[in-house]
Amino acid sequence: MEFPGLVAPYCLLRLGPILLGFVVRCIGTDPCLSHTTVDEPRRSVNYPLSPGETELCDSDLRRGWYKFDSLAGGQMPTSCIPRYSCCTPGPVWMNGTHPDEPGVVADATACAHVGRNCCQFPSAMRVKNCGDFFVYYLTRTPGCGMAYCAGTEVRCPADQWSPTGFTPDCQPIQETSEESQETQTTYTTAKESTVPFTTVVVAAGLSSGFLVSLIVFIVAAVVYKQRGDMIYGHEVDTSRGREIDRHRSRERVQFPHLQQNRLSAASNDYVYT
């Protein structure tokens, strides 16, 4: 028994998974959404291969779509570049043009600059405009010592800086920057704060020396006083509890002929006979 009214919904239910799979497949094969990201700033055209440095090599590169995503730049060069650029003896460049319209795919040729031939080992490649960036369909290079180049920028020199750390906005490092001024201010404050501390330490040392000298002086004075009392015969007899004045007795014994006579009650003069 047939139900004509249910044929259309049934067909849509059967076609739903197929349409969904087709949409997912289309989205999954879009290289702008599905690609491999390469972040290697040494692929820059202006990055030379230094002696003793490990060279870049794409002989093991898997076939597929790639996006160069580094601060050096994301576009492959479209003209022959010198050897030993891009940190490799045989830099690979793109013989072709980048499409101007987003979503457009263009065919090109990958060329390696090896020896005197600027387009050695040519191989087919593709490039797609994804709006804000480009993706490239690449294959492995014929051998080592060859690598794909991308970008033109390099890191700033040691005495320069930029917001990204790369050219072209590198500027000389200003010693009078805000950080250096803050550092200098902090250093000046710390230096000034040590001056009173040093003064306090010196004053404390002098005060301590003065205090020690004063104590020594007092002790010496007491000792000298005791010795003077003994020399001139002034001492205290603690056993009897009375004071003996030997000085006066000695004066009376040794100088009996000296007598003091007061001339008058209002005068302080003395006459010795």
Buried (B, 14 or more C-beta within 10 A) or exposed (E): EEEEEEEEEEEEEEEEEEEEEEEEEEEEEBBBEEBBEBEBBBBBBBBBBEEEEEBBBBEEBEEBBBBBBBBBBBBBBBEBBEBBBBBBBBBBBBBBEBBEEEEEEBEBEBBBBBEEEBBBBEBEBBBBBBEEBBBBBBBBBBEBBBBBBBBBBBBBEEEBBBEEBBBEEBEEEEEEEEEEEEEEEEEEEEEEEEEEEEEEEEEEEEEEEEEEEEEEEEEEEEEEEEEEBEEEBBEEEEEEEEEEEBEEEEEEEEEEEEEEEEEEEEEEEEEEE
